[in-house]
Amino acid sequence: MKKQIKLLESIFFALFLLFLASCKPSQKIVYNTDSIKQYHESSGVTISIQSFEDIRSESEVNQAQLFAKDVISSVNKKTTCINAEKLYKTPIGLQMSDIFAKHLDKKGFFSTVLLNQKERTDYYVTAKIRHFYGMQDYSSSKAVGANFGLIGALATAGIKTKGEIIIELSDICLYDKTDNLIAKVGDFRKEYTGEFPVDAYCYCIYQNINNKLIEFNEELGKMLFMEVKNTKTTAIF
């Protein structure tokens, strides 16, 4: 009987650690690129992703995120989980361009992908960040569960709340090595709404927006690949 109890305790503890790991506090824009599948075709050119310019302060929509005092904030008189700007340790523009470059490098759309090294590549990309925020309903159940340790955590595991994530880059442009504008890709915006994982302290919102950024970068990467491919085809003729 004691062995069974110990086994159950070990299982519960392992589940608890897994739960914490899935929603651990994060102030970085990063995700694991190991699962990204390499594309079946490559443009064969080199490309540099220049640090994105941050223009989020120009939009009223972003003010709640930019000036939130903490990840748990009052938005429209409602307690909300929000990816508060103050918890990011590195400028958003650098982080977003860095993870995008890593995503492209893993995908194989281009022979070489660098960050902020346009003088060493065939093409380079510039863009402006218009939106990068996520917010979701605060979970009082999670907060209460946190007061009961392991039992409370297990009892509230898997809880999700309604949320919204918006990621948008504007003025995306493709240049060649001599600084000639090759293509105006324009704006690229994605809105994600639904149920998102939540934890007692709201840190999951950072992971939730990072997860959606994977989809965003995947689609944007394909767009850039097609622009470069069309440019090369046009040049031939």
N, C-alpha and C positions, 0 to 999 in steps of 0.2 A: 504494500500500500504506500509506504514511504517513497519507494522508487517511482511509483506512478505520479505521486504528488510532485516530486522533484522534476520529473519529466515534463509535467504540465507547466511547472514554474519556468523551466528552461524555454519551453515553446512560447509562453506568454512574453517572456523577456525578449526573445528573439523577434517576435512580432512587434513589440514595443520599439525596439531599436530600428527595425525596418520602417516603422511609421515615422519615427523622428527623422530618419535619413531622407525620406521622401519629401518632407516639409521643413527641412532645416533652414534657418535664417540665411539669407543670401543678399548681398549688396552688389553683386557682380552680374554683368550681362554676359552669360556664358552658358554653353551646353556641350554635351558630349557629341563629338562628330563621328564617332566610331561606327554608328549605325547608318550613316549617310552612304547611299549606294552610288558608285561611280557611274557617270553617264557613259553611254555606249559610243559617244563621238566626242572629239576634241577639236577646238578651233585651231589649235597649234600655235596660238600667239601668247605673248606674255601681257599681263595686265596688272596695274596697281590700283588699289582702292585707297583713295585719299580720305583723310578724316572728315566725317560728315559735319557740316555746319549746323549748329543747334539754334533753331529759330522758334522753339516751343513757347518762349515767353510772349510771342506775338499773338497767341491764341488765348482767348478767355477760358476755353475748355481746360487748358492745362494748369491754370492757376492753383487749383486745389492740390494737385500733385506737387507742383514746384514749391509751394509754401507750407505744405503739411508739416506739423511739428513732429509727427511720428507716423508709423505705419498704420496705427489705429487712429482714425481722424473723423471729425464730424463734417459730412458733406451734405448740404441741404438739410441740416438739422437731423441727420441720420448717421449713426455710428457705422463707419465703413472701413474696410481694409483697402489700403491704397499704397502703390509703390512710391512712397515718399522719396523725393529727390535727395533729401539730406542723408539718407542711408547709403547712397551710392558713393563710393570712395574715389572713383575715377570718372572724369568727364564722360557723359553719355556718348558724345560724338566719336570719341576715340574707341570706346568699348563696342559700339555698334558696328563701326567700320572694321574693327579688328576681327570680331566673330564672323562677319560677312566674308572677309578675306579668307579666313580659315575654312569656312563652309565651301567657298568656291574652289579652294585648293583641294579639298577632299573630294569634291564632286568631279573634278577633272575636265571641266568645260574649257579650261585654258592650260597651256603647258606649264606656266608659272604664274603664281599669284602673290603679289607683294603688298605691303602696307606702307603708304606714304613714301614710295620710291619711284615716282613717275619718270624720272630721268633714266631709269634702267629698264623700262618696259615699252612694248609696242603701243599700248593704249593705257589710258587711265580714266577713272570714274570719279565724279564729284556728285554730291547730293546734300540736301538739307533735311534735317529732322523736324517735321511739323508736329507729329504726335508720337509719343511712346509712353502710354500710361495704361494702367489696369486698376480696376476697383471692383470689389465684390462685397456682398452683405457680410456683416460681422456675425459670427456664430456665438450666441450666448451659451448654447449647449456645450461647445468646445471649451469655453471659458470655465464653466462650472465643472466639466469633466476634469480639467487640469488640476483642480483642487483635490481630486481623489487619486492622484498618482497613477500607478499602472492600471488599476481597475477602471478609473475614469477615462484614461486614454484608450483602453481597449473598447470600452462601452461606446465611445464616440468616434471610433475609427471609421473612416470612409465617408464621413459627413462632407457634403458639398453645399455651396451656397451660390445664389445667382450673381453673375458678374458680367463685366464688359471689358474688353481689351481692344485698344485702337493703336495701330502702328502705321505710320505714314511717313514716307520720304517724298520730298518735292524737288523739282528742278534737277532731276537726275540727268546727267550729261556724260557723254562718252567722247573723249578726246584722243587724238593720236600723239605720238611722241614729239611732234613739232607744235603742239598746243592748238592744232586745228580742231574745231568742233565737228565731230563726225556724225553724232546723232543726239537729238534731244529726246530722251526716253520719256521725260515728263514726270508725272506724279504717280506714285504707287501707294495705295491705301488698302488696308485690310481691317475689318471689324469682326471681332469674335465675341459672341454672346452665348450664355448658357450657364451650366453648373460647373463650378470649379472647386477643386480640393481646398479645404480651409483648415487652419490650425488655431489653437487658442490665442496665439499672439499675432496672427495675421501675416506672418512671414511667408506663407505659401504664395502670396500674391506675386512675389518676385519670381518664384519658380514657374508659376502659371504663365506669366508674360514671356519668360524665356522659352518655355515650351512652344508657345505660339510663334515666337520669332523664328523657330526652325522652319515652319511652314512658309512664313513670309520670305525668308532668305532663299528658300528653295525655288519659289516662283519668280522672285526677282532675278536670281541667278540665271534661270532659263531665259528670261527676257533679254538680259545682257548678252548671253551667248548667241541668241538669234540676231541681235543687232550687229554684233561683230561678224557673224557668218554672212549676213546680208551685205555688210560693208566690203568684205573680201570678195564676194561674188560680183558686186558692182564694179570693183576696182579692176577685175579681170577683163570686163567688157568695156 
